[in-house]
Amino acid sequence: MGKIVECVPNFSEGRDKQKIEAIIAPLKNRKGFKLVSYEPDIDYNRTVVTLIGDALAIIEALPEFVEQALNLIDLNHHTGQHPRMGAVDVIPFIPLGETTIEECVEFANRLAKIVSSRFTIPVFMYALAANQAERISLPNIRKGEFEGMKTKILDPQWAPDYGKPEIHPTFGAVAIGARILLVAYNIDLATKEEKVAERLARTIRQSSGGFQHIQAGPAYLDQRGHVQVTMNILDYKKNPLYRIWETIKMEALRYHVEVTSAEIIGLMPKEALMDSLKYYFAVNNRKFIPSMSIEEAVFEAIHYLQLRDFNASKVIESYLE
């Protein structure tokens, strides 16, 4: 099938089912890659898409997807809990199998050239595809969001990597990049107090003196009636899920808030589950079995990490095998 990658476009619509389906349509039933999932969130007003397959086939399909978002999303009328600067906000390429990160950087730049030239949309290269140190971090680029980007992009320091230094009036701008596998991980709190989630996020995120490789912030989920600490674990090998989960539970005690559950957005590697299970098996004096199946690992992870809406379809290896 050629070079295998995971690609995770995020677009700024999570409420209108008809729009979501229309935007997703160009990615369905395509040769060369699989549309693994698309997960809309009403509170974030955002949909996370997961694609796995041949990089060139994905790149061929994405411009039509971007065009649908361009036609159907106007960020001048968009609100949601998740920061955003573009109708399609971010498109990362992640290496799988024998694909290298250097090849993913090439794929990201190839797509960026197409998007900027075909749709007059400014593109920022981020993460390992960044051309400037301050653009490695996506939050740095996105700071100010769609509204602030109107003037931010005029600063020569924030000129886009592709396209003119002016945002598209309804679409905004998009970040396209290459990165290693991360885990998008949210922890639910039994409170509506967003300030509690903010304090807990500050405890664990790198930018506030917490754990390395952790980006975190608060979010209020109106549909569920509680807040959560929402985060990206940029390197799950150096900061595994169990460490974040147990820290949040410990720190939440000072606010007399119960930690009720957690969720994974998109896919995660089996290794990230196994690293945490090894810890919990040791704590509970159980023999750890490295060869356990995906289904067994998922069962144990739901128990120890209280993952909701979680099953084998959330594990990357389910598709690679």
C-alpha positions as CSV (number, residue, x, y, z in Angstrom):
1,M,0.0,0.0,0.0
2,G,3.0,2.3,0.0
3,K,3.9,4.5,2.9
4,I,1.5,4.1,5.7
5,V,0.6,7.1,7.9
6,E,-2.0,8.1,10.3
7,C,-3.6,11.5,9.5
8,V,-5.8,13.3,12.0
9,P,-7.6,16.3,10.5
10,N,-9.6,18.4,13.0
11,F,-12.4,20.7,11.7
12,S,-14.5,23.3,13.5
13,E,-18.0,21.8,13.4
14,G,-19.3,19.4,15.9
15,R,-23.0,20.2,16.1
16,D,-24.6,20.2,12.7
17,K,-24.9,16.6,11.6
18,Q,-25.7,17.4,8.0
19,K,-22.6,19.7,7.7
20,I,-20.4,17.1,9.4
21,E,-21.5,14.4,7.0
22,A,-21.0,16.6,3.9
23,I,-17.5,17.6,5.0
24,I,-16.6,14.0,5.7
25,A,-18.0,12.6,2.5
26,P,-14.9,13.1,0.3
27,L,-13.0,10.8,2.8
28,K,-15.4,7.9,2.6
29,N,-14.8,4.7,0.5
30,R,-11.5,5.8,-1.0
31,K,-8.9,3.5,-2.3
32,G,-5.6,3.4,-0.5
33,F,-6.7,4.5,3.0
34,K,-9.4,3.9,5.6
35,L,-11.6,6.5,7.3
36,V,-11.2,4.9,10.7
37,S,-13.4,7.3,12.6
38,Y,-14.8,10.8,13.0
39,E,-15.8,12.0,16.4
40,P,-17.9,15.2,16.7
41,D,-18.1,16.9,20.0
42,I,-21.0,19.3,20.6
43,D,-19.3,21.2,23.5
44,Y,-16.0,21.6,21.7
45,N,-17.9,22.2,18.4
46,R,-15.2,20.3,16.7
47,T,-14.8,16.9,14.9
48,V,-11.7,14.8,15.0
49,V,-11.1,12.6,12.0
50,T,-8.7,9.6,11.9
51,L,-7.4,8.2,8.6
52,I,-4.9,5.4,8.1
53,G,-3.3,4.3,4.9
54,D,-1.2,5.4,1.9
55,A,0.0,8.9,2.4
56,L,-0.3,9.9,-1.3
57,A,-3.9,8.6,-1.4
58,I,-4.8,10.7,1.7
59,I,-3.2,13.8,0.2
60,E,-5.2,13.3,-3.0
61,A,-8.5,13.2,-1.0
62,L,-7.8,16.0,1.5
63,P,-8.2,19.0,-0.7
64,E,-11.9,18.1,-1.5
65,F,-12.4,17.7,2.3
66,V,-10.9,21.1,2.9
67,E,-13.1,22.6,0.2
68,Q,-16.2,21.2,1.8
69,A,-15.2,22.8,5.1
70,L,-14.5,26.1,3.3
71,N,-17.9,26.1,1.8
72,L,-19.9,25.0,4.9
73,I,-18.1,26.6,7.9
74,D,-17.9,30.3,8.7
75,L,-15.8,31.0,11.7
76,N,-17.3,34.4,12.1
77,H,-20.3,32.6,13.6
78,H,-18.5,29.8,15.4
79,T,-18.3,29.2,19.1
80,G,-17.0,26.3,21.1
81,Q,-14.9,25.1,24.0
82,H,-11.9,24.2,21.8
83,P,-9.4,26.8,20.5
84,R,-9.5,27.2,16.8
85,M,-8.1,29.4,14.0
86,G,-9.4,27.6,11.0
87,A,-12.5,25.8,9.6
88,V,-10.1,22.9,9.2
89,D,-7.9,23.7,12.1
90,V,-5.1,21.2,12.0
91,I,-3.8,18.4,9.8
92,P,-1.0,16.3,11.3
93,F,0.8,13.4,9.5
94,I,2.0,10.6,11.9
95,P,4.4,7.9,10.7
96,L,3.4,4.2,11.1
97,G,5.3,1.1,10.3
98,E,8.4,1.8,8.2
99,T,7.4,5.4,7.4
100,T,9.8,8.0,8.8
101,I,9.1,11.3,10.4
102,E,11.1,13.0,7.6
103,E,8.8,11.5,5.0
104,C,5.8,12.9,7.0
105,V,7.4,16.3,6.9
106,E,7.5,16.0,3.1
107,F,3.9,14.9,3.0
108,A,2.8,17.8,5.2
109,N,4.6,20.3,2.9
110,R,3.1,18.7,-0.2
111,L,-0.4,19.1,1.1
112,A,0.3,22.7,2.4
113,K,1.3,23.8,-1.1
114,I,-1.9,22.4,-2.6
115,V,-4.2,23.9,0.1
116,S,-2.6,27.4,0.0
117,S,-2.5,27.7,-3.8
118,R,-5.9,26.1,-4.5
119,F,-8.0,27.9,-1.9
120,T,-6.0,31.0,-0.9
121,I,-5.8,29.7,2.7
122,P,-2.7,30.6,4.7
123,V,-0.8,27.6,6.1
124,F,1.4,27.3,9.1
125,M,3.8,24.4,9.4
126,Y,4.0,23.0,12.9
127,A,5.5,20.4,15.2
128,L,8.4,18.5,13.4
129,A,7.5,20.2,10.1
130,A,7.9,23.7,11.6
131,N,10.4,26.0,10.0
132,Q,10.8,28.2,13.1
133,A,11.3,27.2,16.7
134,E,8.3,29.1,18.0
135,R,6.0,27.2,15.6
136,I,6.8,23.8,16.9
137,S,4.1,24.2,19.5
138,L,0.6,24.4,17.9
139,P,-0.8,26.5,20.8
140,N,1.8,29.2,20.1
141,I,0.6,29.4,16.5
142,R,-3.1,29.3,17.4
143,K,-2.9,31.8,20.3
144,G,-5.4,34.5,19.6
145,E,-7.5,32.1,17.6
146,F,-9.5,33.1,14.5
147,E,-10.3,36.5,15.8
148,G,-6.8,37.4,16.8
149,M,-5.2,35.9,13.7
150,K,-6.6,38.7,11.6
151,T,-4.0,41.1,13.0
152,K,-1.4,38.6,14.2
153,I,-0.7,37.3,10.7
154,L,0.3,40.9,9.7
155,D,3.3,40.7,12.0
156,P,6.3,39.5,9.9
157,Q,7.1,37.1,12.7
158,W,3.8,35.3,12.1
159,A,3.7,35.4,8.3
160,P,2.4,32.0,7.1
161,D,4.8,29.4,5.6
162,Y,2.5,29.2,2.6
163,G,0.2,31.8,1.2
164,K,-0.3,35.5,1.8
165,P,-0.2,37.2,5.2
166,E,-4.0,37.5,5.5
167,I,-6.5,35.1,6.8
168,H,-9.3,33.7,4.6
169,P,-12.4,35.8,5.7
170,T,-14.5,32.8,6.7
171,F,-12.1,29.9,6.8
172,G,-9.2,31.5,8.7
173,A,-5.9,29.6,8.6
174,V,-4.7,26.0,9.0
175,A,-1.8,24.3,10.7
176,I,-0.3,21.3,8.8
177,G,2.5,19.3,10.3
178,A,4.2,16.1,11.2
179,R,4.5,14.6,14.6
180,I,5.0,11.4,16.5
181,L,2.0,9.5,18.0
182,L,0.4,11.4,20.8
183,V,-2.5,10.5,23.1
184,A,-5.5,12.9,23.2
185,Y,-6.7,12.3,26.7
186,N,-9.4,14.0,28.8
187,I,-10.2,13.4,32.5
188,D,-13.8,14.0,33.8
189,L,-14.4,15.9,37.1
190,A,-17.7,15.7,39.0
191,T,-18.0,19.5,39.2
192,K,-19.2,22.4,37.0
193,E,-16.4,24.7,38.4
194,E,-14.1,25.4,35.4
195,K,-11.6,27.0,37.7
196,V,-11.0,23.6,39.4
197,A,-10.2,22.1,36.0
198,E,-7.9,25.0,35.2
199,R,-6.0,24.6,38.4
200,L,-5.6,20.9,37.8
201,A,-4.5,21.5,34.2
202,R,-1.9,24.0,35.5
203,T,-0.6,21.3,37.9
204,I,0.2,18.8,35.1
205,R,1.0,20.8,32.0
206,Q,4.6,21.6,31.0
207,S,4.1,25.3,30.3
208,S,3.0,25.8,34.0
209,G,5.9,23.8,35.5
210,G,4.2,20.4,35.5
211,F,5.1,17.3,33.5
212,Q,7.2,17.4,30.4
213,H,5.4,16.7,27.1
214,I,1.9,17.6,28.5
215,Q,-0.4,20.2,27.1
216,A,-3.6,20.7,29.2
217,G,-6.5,23.0,29.8
218,P,-10.0,23.2,31.2
219,A,-13.3,22.6,29.3
220,Y,-16.9,22.7,30.4
221,L,-19.1,20.1,28.8
222,D,-22.6,21.4,28.8
223,Q,-24.1,18.2,27.4
224,R,-22.6,16.2,30.2
225,G,-22.9,18.8,32.9
226,H,-19.4,18.8,34.2
227,V,-15.9,20.0,33.5
228,Q,-12.9,18.0,32.3
229,V,-9.1,18.5,32.1
230,T,-8.4,18.1,28.4
231,M,-4.9,17.3,27.3
232,N,-2.5,16.0,24.7
233,I,0.2,13.7,25.9
234,L,2.9,14.5,23.4
235,D,5.2,11.6,24.5
236,Y,3.4,8.8,26.2
237,K,6.6,6.9,26.7
238,K,8.0,9.6,29.0
239,N,4.8,10.4,30.7
240,P,2.3,7.5,30.7
241,L,-1.4,7.7,31.2
242,Y,-1.3,6.2,34.7
243,R,1.0,9.0,36.0
244,I,-1.4,11.7,34.7
245,W,-4.5,9.9,35.9
246,E,-3.1,9.3,39.4
247,T,-1.8,12.8,39.7
248,I,-5.1,14.4,38.8
249,K,-6.9,12.1,41.3
250,M,-4.5,13.1,44.0
251,E,-4.6,16.8,43.3
252,A,-8.4,16.8,43.0
253,L,-8.7,15.8,46.6
254,R,-7.7,19.3,47.8
255,Y,-10.8,20.6,46.0
256,H,-13.0,17.8,47.3
257,V,-13.8,16.9,43.7
258,E,-14.3,13.4,42.5
259,V,-12.5,12.2,39.3
260,T,-15.2,10.1,37.6
261,S,-13.9,8.8,34.3
262,A,-11.6,9.6,31.3
263,E,-11.8,9.3,27.5
264,I,-9.4,8.9,24.6
265,I,-10.1,11.0,21.5
266,G,-9.0,9.4,18.2
267,L,-6.6,6.4,18.3
268,M,-3.8,5.4,20.7
269,P,-1.1,2.8,20.4
270,K,-1.4,-0.5,22.3
271,E,2.0,0.3,23.9
272,A,0.5,3.3,25.7
273,L,-2.1,1.0,27.4
274,M,0.5,-1.7,28.2
275,D,2.8,0.8,29.9
276,S,0.0,1.8,32.3
277,L,-1.2,-1.8,32.8
278,K,2.3,-2.9,33.8
279,Y,2.2,-0.3,36.6
280,Y,-1.3,-1.3,37.9
281,F,-0.5,-5.0,37.7
282,A,2.5,-4.4,39.9
283,V,0.5,-2.3,42.4
284,N,-2.1,-5.1,42.6
285,N,0.5,-7.9,42.8
286,R,-0.7,-9.4,39.5
287,K,1.5,-11.1,37.0
288,F,1.8,-8.9,33.9
289,I,1.5,-10.7,30.6
290,P,3.2,-8.7,27.8
291,S,1.6,-10.8,25.1
292,M,-2.0,-10.1,26.2
293,S,-4.4,-9.4,23.3
294,I,-5.7,-6.0,22.4
295,E,-9.1,-7.0,23.7
296,E,-7.6,-8.1,27.1
297,A,-5.6,-4.9,27.3
298,V,-8.7,-2.8,26.6
299,F,-10.7,-4.7,29.3
300,E,-8.0,-4.1,31.9
301,A,-7.5,-0.4,30.9
302,I,-11.2,0.3,31.3
303,H,-11.1,-1.1,34.8
304,Y,-7.9,0.7,36.0
305,L,-8.1,3.9,34.0
306,Q,-11.9,4.2,34.1
307,L,-12.0,4.9,30.3
308,R,-15.5,5.5,29.0
309,D,-16.7,4.8,25.5
310,F,-13.5,2.8,24.9
311,N,-13.0,-0.4,23.0
312,A,-10.5,-2.1,20.6
313,S,-11.5,0.2,17.8
314,K,-9.6,2.9,19.7
315,V,-6.3,1.0,19.4
316,I,-4.1,1.6,16.3
317,E,-3.0,-2.0,16.1
318,S,-6.6,-3.1,15.5
319,Y,-6.2,-1.7,12.0
320,L,-2.6,-2.5,11.3
321,E,-3.1,-6.2,12.1
